[in-house]
Amino acid sequence: MTQFPFKLLLVEDNQKLRNALKIGLNATKEIEVISDCDSGEKALDLCLENTPQVIIMDVQLAGKLNGIESAIEIRREFP
């Protein structure tokens, strides 16, 4: 089994772009996209389930929280 240097959460509300990014990032063999979602609320839930080392997040997202607000909430939970 390959060990990846870091585990990544991908947060993007454009499904086509999210899929393309996920495929491209996983293809590097240096990144493991452990989860992906379309909203800040879901990103926070996913972080609580399986804490990523890196998050790539769009600023404009589906749902109540935008990317900046989501990052603030995630940072509160994981300082």
MMTF fields as JSON, N, C-alpha, C and O atoms, coordinates in Angstrom:
{
  "mmtfVersion": "1.0.0",
  "mmtfProducer": "UNKNOWN",
  "numBonds": 315,
  "numAtoms": 316,
  "numGroups": 79,
  "numChains": 1,
  "numModels": 1,
  "chainsPerModel": [1],
  "groupsPerChain": [79],
  "chainIdList": ["A"],
  "bondAtomList": [4, 2, 8, 6, 12, 10, 16, 14, 20, 18, 24, 22, 28, 26, 32, 30, 36, 34, 40, 38, 44, 42, 48, 46, 52, 50, 56, 54, 60, 58, 64, 62, 68, 66, 72, 70, 76, 74, 80, 78, 84, 82, 88, 86, 92, 90, 96, 94, 100, 98, 104, 102, 108, 106, 112, 110, 116, 114, 120, 118, 124, 122, 128, 126, 132, 130, 136, 134, 140, 138, 144, 142, 148, 146, 152, 150, 156, 154, 160, 158, 164, 162, 168, 166, 172, 170, 176, 174, 180, 178, 184, 182, 188, 186, 192, 190, 196, 194, 200, 198, 204, 202, 208, 206, 212, 210, 216, 214, 220, 218, 224, 222, 228, 226, 232, 230, 236, 234, 240, 238, 244, 242, 248, 246, 252, 250, 256, 254, 260, 258, 264, 262, 268, 266, 272, 270, 276, 274, 280, 278, 284, 282, 288, 286, 292, 290, 296, 294, 300, 298, 304, 302, 308, 306, 312, 310],
  "bondOrderList": [1, 1, 1, 1, 1, 1, 1, 1, 1, 1, 1, 1, 1, 1, 1, 1, 1, 1, 1, 1, 1, 1, 1, 1, 1, 1, 1, 1, 1, 1, 1, 1, 1, 1, 1, 1, 1, 1, 1, 1, 1, 1, 1, 1, 1, 1, 1, 1, 1, 1, 1, 1, 1, 1, 1, 1, 1, 1, 1, 1, 1, 1, 1, 1, 1, 1, 1, 1, 1, 1, 1, 1, 1, 1, 1, 1, 1, 1],
  "groupList": [{"groupName": "MET", "atomNameList": ["N", "CA", "C", "O"], "elementList": ["N", "C", "C", "O"], "formalChargeList": [0, 0, 0, 0], "bondAtomList": [1, 0, 2, 1, 3, 2], "bondOrderList": [1, 1, 2], "singleLetterCode": "M", "chemCompType": "L-PEPTIDE LINKING"}, {"groupName": "THR", "atomNameList": ["N", "CA", "C", "O"], "elementList": ["N", "C", "C", "O"], "formalChargeList": [0, 0, 0, 0], "bondAtomList": [1, 0, 2, 1, 3, 2], "bondOrderList": [1, 1, 2], "singleLetterCode": "T", "chemCompType": "L-PEPTIDE LINKING"}, {"groupName": "GLN", "atomNameList": ["N", "CA", "C", "O"], "elementList": ["N", "C", "C", "O"], "formalChargeList": [0, 0, 0, 0], "bondAtomList": [1, 0, 2, 1, 3, 2], "bondOrderList": [1, 1, 2], "singleLetterCode": "Q", "chemCompType": "L-PEPTIDE LINKING"}, {"groupName": "PHE", "atomNameList": ["N", "CA", "C", "O"], "elementList": ["N", "C", "C", "O"], "formalChargeList": [0, 0, 0, 0], "bondAtomList": [1, 0, 2, 1, 3, 2], "bondOrderList": [1, 1, 2], "singleLetterCode": "F", "chemCompType": "L-PEPTIDE LINKING"}, {"groupName": "PRO", "atomNameList": ["N", "CA", "C", "O"], "elementList": ["N", "C", "C", "O"], "formalChargeList": [0, 0, 0, 0], "bondAtomList": [1, 0, 2, 1, 3, 2], "bondOrderList": [1, 1, 2], "singleLetterCode": "P", "chemCompType": "L-PEPTIDE LINKING"}, {"groupName": "LYS", "atomNameList": ["N", "CA", "C", "O"], "elementList": ["N", "C", "C", "O"], "formalChargeList": [0, 0, 0, 0], "bondAtomList": [1, 0, 2, 1, 3, 2], "bondOrderList": [1, 1, 2], "singleLetterCode": "K", "chemCompType": "L-PEPTIDE LINKING"}, {"groupName": "LEU", "atomNameList": ["N", "CA", "C", "O"], "elementList": ["N", "C", "C", "O"], "formalChargeList": [0, 0, 0, 0], "bondAtomList": [1, 0, 2, 1, 3, 2], "bondOrderList": [1, 1, 2], "singleLetterCode": "L", "chemCompType": "L-PEPTIDE LINKING"}, {"groupName": "VAL", "atomNameList": ["N", "CA", "C", "O"], "elementList": ["N", "C", "C", "O"], "formalChargeList": [0, 0, 0, 0], "bondAtomList": [1, 0, 2, 1, 3, 2], "bondOrderList": [1, 1, 2], "singleLetterCode": "V", "chemCompType": "L-PEPTIDE LINKING"}, {"groupName": "GLU", "atomNameList": ["N", "CA", "C", "O"], "elementList": ["N", "C", "C", "O"], "formalChargeList": [0, 0, 0, 0], "bondAtomList": [1, 0, 2, 1, 3, 2], "bondOrderList": [1, 1, 2], "singleLetterCode": "E", "chemCompType": "L-PEPTIDE LINKING"}, {"groupName": "ASP", "atomNameList": ["N", "CA", "C", "O"], "elementList": ["N", "C", "C", "O"], "formalChargeList": [0, 0, 0, 0], "bondAtomList": [1, 0, 2, 1, 3, 2], "bondOrderList": [1, 1, 2], "singleLetterCode": "D", "chemCompType": "L-PEPTIDE LINKING"}, {"groupName": "ASN", "atomNameList": ["N", "CA", "C", "O"], "elementList": ["N", "C", "C", "O"], "formalChargeList": [0, 0, 0, 0], "bondAtomList": [1, 0, 2, 1, 3, 2], "bondOrderList": [1, 1, 2], "singleLetterCode": "N", "chemCompType": "L-PEPTIDE LINKING"}, {"groupName": "ARG", "atomNameList": ["N", "CA", "C", "O"], "elementList": ["N", "C", "C", "O"], "formalChargeList": [0, 0, 0, 0], "bondAtomList": [1, 0, 2, 1, 3, 2], "bondOrderList": [1, 1, 2], "singleLetterCode": "R", "chemCompType": "L-PEPTIDE LINKING"}, {"groupName": "ALA", "atomNameList": ["N", "CA", "C", "O"], "elementList": ["N", "C", "C", "O"], "formalChargeList": [0, 0, 0, 0], "bondAtomList": [1, 0, 2, 1, 3, 2], "bondOrderList": [1, 1, 2], "singleLetterCode": "A", "chemCompType": "L-PEPTIDE LINKING"}, {"groupName": "ILE", "atomNameList": ["N", "CA", "C", "O"], "elementList": ["N", "C", "C", "O"], "formalChargeList": [0, 0, 0, 0], "bondAtomList": [1, 0, 2, 1, 3, 2], "bondOrderList": [1, 1, 2], "singleLetterCode": "I", "chemCompType": "L-PEPTIDE LINKING"}, {"groupName": "GLY", "atomNameList": ["N", "CA", "C", "O"], "elementList": ["N", "C", "C", "O"], "formalChargeList": [0, 0, 0, 0], "bondAtomList": [1, 0, 2, 1, 3, 2], "bondOrderList": [1, 1, 2], "singleLetterCode": "G", "chemCompType": "PEPTIDE LINKING"}, {"groupName": "SER", "atomNameList": ["N", "CA", "C", "O"], "elementList": ["N", "C", "C", "O"], "formalChargeList": [0, 0, 0, 0], "bondAtomList": [1, 0, 2, 1, 3, 2], "bondOrderList": [1, 1, 2], "singleLetterCode": "S", "chemCompType": "L-PEPTIDE LINKING"}, {"groupName": "CYS", "atomNameList": ["N", "CA", "C", "O"], "elementList": ["N", "C", "C", "O"], "formalChargeList": [0, 0, 0, 0], "bondAtomList": [1, 0, 2, 1, 3, 2], "bondOrderList": [1, 1, 2], "singleLetterCode": "C", "chemCompType": "L-PEPTIDE LINKING"}],
  "groupTypeList": [0, 1, 2, 3, 4, 3, 5, 6, 6, 6, 7, 8, 9, 10, 2, 5, 6, 11, 10, 12, 6, 5, 13, 14, 6, 10, 12, 1, 5, 8, 13, 8, 7, 13, 15, 9, 16, 9, 15, 14, 8, 5, 12, 6, 9, 6, 16, 6, 8, 10, 1, 4, 2, 7, 13, 13, 0, 9, 7, 2, 6, 12, 14, 5, 6, 10, 14, 13, 8, 15, 12, 13, 8, 13, 11, 11, 8, 3, 4],
  "groupIdList": [1, 2, 3, 4, 5, 6, 7, 8, 9, 10, 11, 12, 13, 14, 15, 16, 17, 18, 19, 20, 21, 22, 23, 24, 25, 26, 27, 28, 29, 30, 31, 32, 33, 34, 35, 36, 37, 38, 39, 40, 41, 42, 43, 44, 45, 46, 47, 48, 49, 50, 51, 52, 53, 54, 55, 56, 57, 58, 59, 60, 61, 62, 63, 64, 65, 66, 67, 68, 69, 70, 71, 72, 73, 74, 75, 76, 77, 78, 79],
  "secStructList": [7, 7, 7, 7, 1, 3, 3, 3, 3, 3, 3, 7, 1, 7, 2, 2, 2, 2, 2, 2, 2, 2, 2, 2, 2, 2, 2, 6, 1, 1, 3, 3, 3, 3, 3, 3, 3, 1, 5, 2, 2, 2, 2, 2, 2, 2, 2, 2, 2, 1, 7, 7, 1, 3, 3, 3, 3, 7, 1, 1, 7, 5, 1, 1, 1, 7, 2, 2, 2, 2, 2, 2, 2, 2, 2, 2, 2, 7, 7],
  "xCoordList": [0.841, 0.0, 0.885, 1.849, 0.55, 1.319, 0.975, -0.197, 1.993, 1.78, 1.814, 2.776, 0.789, 0.716, 1.3, 1.137, 1.979, 2.524, 1.443, 1.66, 0.294, -0.759, -2.137, -2.311, -3.111, -4.507, -5.257, -5.104, -6.069, -6.678, -8.197, -8.764, -8.845, -10.286, -10.495, -9.913, -11.317, -11.588, -13.022, -13.973, -13.172, -14.491, -14.736, -14.121, -15.632, -15.932, -17.361, -17.726, -18.181, -19.585, -19.827, -20.932, -18.837, -18.964, -18.55, -17.37, -19.545, -19.319, -18.27, -17.405, -18.338, -17.378, -15.955, -15.019, -15.802, -14.477, -13.977, -12.805, -14.864, -14.471, -13.982, -12.972, -14.697, -14.277, -12.929, -12.07, -12.741, -11.476, -10.318, -9.247, -10.528, -9.485, -9.15, -7.98, -10.165, -9.957, -9.138, -8.194, -9.492, -8.755, -7.308, -6.376, -7.13, -5.784, -4.924, -3.753, -5.473, -4.704, -4.337, -3.2, -5.28, -4.983, -3.956, -3.168, -3.964, -3.029, -1.577, -0.666, -1.353, 0.023, 0.704, 1.932, -0.073, 0.437, 1.096, 1.674, 1.017, 1.582, 0.492, 0.771, -0.745, -1.893, -2.996, -3.238, -3.657, -4.834, -6.029, -6.094, -6.968, -8.202, -9.077, -9.675, -9.142, -9.874, -11.372, -12.163, -11.767, -13.183, -13.335, -12.401, -14.536, -14.863, -16.331, -17.144, -16.66, -18.038, -18.277, -17.366, -19.532, -19.907, -20.271, -20.605, -20.214, -20.629, -19.704, -19.033, -19.691, -18.899, -19.399, -18.611, -20.713, -21.289, -20.844, -20.47, -20.889, -20.456, -18.951, -18.494, -18.181, -16.737, -16.434, -15.56, -17.155, -16.954, -17.292, -16.547, -18.392, -18.774, -17.699, -17.337, -17.193, -16.169, -14.877, -14.213, -14.522, -13.324, -13.474, -12.505, -14.676, -14.924, -14.84, -14.465, -15.186, -15.133, -13.706, -13.286, -12.969, -11.639, -10.822, -10.906, -10.046, -9.347, -8.322, -7.385, -8.484, -7.496, -6.286, -6.357, -5.188, -4.005, -4.042, -3.458, -4.731, -4.815, -6.253, -6.922, -6.727, -8.051, -7.893, -7.284, -8.447, -8.578, -10.062, -10.9, -10.38, -11.772, -12.043, -11.302, -13.1, -13.574, -14.111, -14.546, -14.083, -14.613, -16.141, -16.81, -16.688, -18.141, -18.623, -18.238, -19.471, -19.936, -21.45, -22.113, -21.978, -23.391, -23.591, -22.651, -24.793, -25.071, -24.955, -24.737, -25.102, -25.082, -23.692, -23.53, -22.683, -21.333, -20.545, -20.542, -19.878, -18.973, -17.632, -17.489, -16.674, -15.39, -14.63, -13.984, -14.7, -13.989, -14.628, -13.93, -15.955, -16.657, -16.413, -16.248, -16.393, -16.134, -14.733, -14.54, -13.758, -12.376, -12.251, -11.515, -12.962, -12.941, -13.519, -12.949, -14.638, -15.279, -14.38, -14.234, -13.787, -12.896, -11.684, -11.248, -11.155, -9.979, -10.323, -9.479, -11.548, -11.976, -11.953, -11.549, -12.391, -12.43, -11.047, -10.765, -10.189, -8.856, -7.816, -7.313, -7.479, -6.548, -5.145, -4.28],
  "yCoordList": [-1.183, 0.0, 1.246, 1.334, 2.194, 3.427, 4.378, 4.551, 4.999, 6.029, 7.389, 7.714, 8.164, 9.488, 10.491, 10.322, 11.534, 12.54, 13.288, 13.639, 13.538, 14.225, 13.875, 13.496, 14.022, 13.718, 15.027, 15.951, 15.1, 16.354, 16.267, 15.245, 17.345, 17.527, 18.554, 19.638, 18.224, 19.098, 19.623, 18.841, 20.953, 21.574, 22.5, 23.56, 22.09, 22.831, 22.506, 21.333, 23.524, 23.261, 22.995, 22.599, 23.198, 22.853, 21.385, 21.046, 20.525, 19.078, 18.666, 17.84, 19.228, 18.856, 19.25, 18.471, 20.455, 20.911, 20.078, 19.708, 19.785, 18.981, 17.596, 17.105, 16.977, 15.655, 15.727, 14.871, 16.742, 16.891, 17.128, 16.544, 17.982, 18.235, 16.968, 16.673, 16.233, 14.997, 13.994, 13.4, 13.807, 12.875, 13.34, 12.546, 14.624, 15.161, 15.086, 14.715, 15.429, 15.394, 13.966, 13.708, 13.042, 11.649, 11.057, 10.194, 11.515, 10.991, 11.342, 10.69, 12.353, 12.725, 11.672, 11.637, 10.822, 9.802, 10.412, 9.691, 11.715, 12.403, 12.956, 13.43, 12.89, 13.446, 12.403, 11.743, 12.258, 11.407, 12.286, 12.845, 12.411, 13.148, 12.196, 11.265, 12.444, 11.528, 11.786, 10.889, 13.021, 13.383, 14.584, 15.359, 14.715, 15.912, 16.233, 15.343, 17.527, 17.948, 19.307, 19.906, 19.781, 21.026, 22.173, 23.262, 21.95, 23.018, 23.093, 22.125, 24.262, 24.468, 23.656, 23.163, 23.519, 22.735, 21.275, 20.662, 20.739, 19.346, 19.224, 18.213, 20.237, 20.212, 20.104, 19.339, 20.867, 20.811, 19.418, 18.867, 18.855, 17.496, 16.481, 15.615, 16.595, 15.659, 15.787, 14.786, 17.004, 17.217, 16.552, 16.033, 16.57, 15.937, 14.419, 13.756, 13.855, 12.405, 11.91, 10.9, 12.626, 12.191, 13.441, 13.978, 13.902, 15.178, 15.168, 14.37, 16.052, 16.143, 16.953, 17.709, 16.786, 17.603, 18.885, 19.894, 18.845, 19.98, 20.099, 19.09, 21.335, 21.576, 22.547, 23.608, 22.176, 23.105, 23.439, 22.558, 24.742, 25.148, 26.376, 27.358, 26.31, 27.445, 28.504, 28.168, 29.753, 30.823, 30.852, 30.992, 30.724, 30.727, 29.287, 28.521, 28.922, 27.546, 27.488, 28.486, 26.301, 26.043, 26.04, 25.772, 26.33, 26.291, 27.647, 28.656, 27.669, 28.912, 29.521, 30.732, 28.68, 29.172, 29.28, 28.349, 30.416, 30.497, 29.886, 29.432, 29.872, 29.248, 29.896, 29.204, 31.208, 31.915, 31.607, 31.301, 31.69, 31.367, 29.918, 29.618, 29.033, 27.613, 27.404, 26.643, 28.081, 27.969, 28.448, 27.854, 29.515, 30.025, 28.99, 28.74, 28.397, 27.385, 26.16, 25.632, 25.713, 24.546, 24.862, 24.027, 26.052, 26.463, 26.516, 26.204, 26.906, 26.911, 25.499, 25.299, 24.529, 23.148, 22.502, 21.643, 22.924, 22.335, 23.445, 23.779, 24.033, 25.18, 24.849, 25.724],
  "zCoordList": [0.0, 0.0, 0.0, 0.76, -0.852, -0.978, 0.153, 0.488, 0.747, 1.751, 1.065, 0.369, 1.255, 0.68, 1.668, 2.877, 1.181, 2.087, 2.861, 4.02, 2.258, 3.004, 2.464, 1.306, 3.365, 3.036, 2.865, 3.664, 1.817, 1.4, 1.366, 0.979, 1.773, 1.614, 0.52, 0.565, -0.459, -1.594, -1.477, -1.436, -1.423, -1.26, -2.447, -2.558, -3.324, -4.562, -4.956, -5.028, -5.213, -5.551, -7.029, -7.403, -7.873, -9.287, -9.442, -9.359, -9.668, -9.698, -10.738, -10.446, -11.933, -12.981, -12.592, -12.764, -12.071, -11.646, -10.47, -10.421, -9.526, -8.365, -8.792, -8.287, -9.714, -10.202, -10.92, -10.711, -11.761, -12.489, -11.527, -11.689, -10.527, -9.53, -8.752, -8.509, -8.369, -7.604, -8.406, -7.884, -9.656, -10.521, -10.691, -10.566, -10.974, -11.18, -9.939, -10.025, -8.787, -7.545, -7.155, -6.759, -7.263, -6.942, -7.906, -7.52, -9.149, -10.157, -9.85, -10.359, -9.034, -8.699, -7.837, -7.755, -7.202, -6.276, -5.045, -4.232, -4.902, -3.743, -2.832, -1.731, -3.298, -2.575, -2.577, -3.588, -1.45, -1.379, -1.037, 0.057, -1.959, -1.682, -0.865, -1.405, 0.447, 1.326, 1.312, 1.604, 0.971, 0.89, -0.028, -0.236, -0.569, -1.341, -1.116, -0.864, -1.21, -0.984, -1.642, -2.213, -1.548, -2.227, -1.287, -1.754, 0.03, 0.948, 2.16, 2.519, 2.771, 3.969, 5.147, 5.953, 5.242, 6.327, 6.229, 7.229, 5.038, 4.83, 5.072, 5.604, 4.69, 4.921, 6.413, 6.821, 7.218, 8.663, 9.196, 10.007, 8.752, 9.163, 8.774, 9.57, 7.55, 7.084, 7.888, 8.157, 8.269, 9.093, 10.457, 11.012, 10.988, 12.285, 12.182, 13.149, 11.012, 10.797, 10.55, 11.115, 9.707, 9.287, 8.98, 7.876, 9.929, 9.823, 8.699, 8.727, 7.701, 6.629, 7.082, 8.051, 6.376, 6.639, 5.825, 6.219, 4.685, 3.772, 3.28, 3.054, 3.114, 2.535, 1.376, 1.517, 0.234, -0.89, -0.96, -1.151, -0.799, -0.711, -1.562, -1.512, -2.333, -3.108, -2.139, -1.037, -2.533, -1.682, -1.763, -0.739, -2.951, -3.124, -3.168, -4.052, -2.207, -2.075, -1.968, -1.682, -2.204, -1.946, -0.435, 0.313, 0.017, 1.454, 2.11, 1.44, 3.43, 4.192, 4.301, 4.156, 4.557, 4.79, 3.488, 2.682, 3.282, 2.138, 2.554, 3.689, 1.672, 1.953, 3.093, 3.88, 3.193, 4.26, 5.614, 6.58, 5.676, 6.92, 7.336, 8.518, 6.355, 6.622, 7.175, 8.122, 6.581, 7.051, 8.494, 9.282, 8.843, 10.212, 11.176, 12.238, 10.807, 11.662, 11.813, 12.915, 10.732, 10.78, 11.657, 12.449, 11.513, 12.308, 13.8, 14.639, 14.133, 15.54, 16.13, 17.275, 15.33, 15.796, 15.817, 16.653, 14.889, 14.735, 14.692, 13.619, 15.875, 15.887, 15.387, 15.35]
}
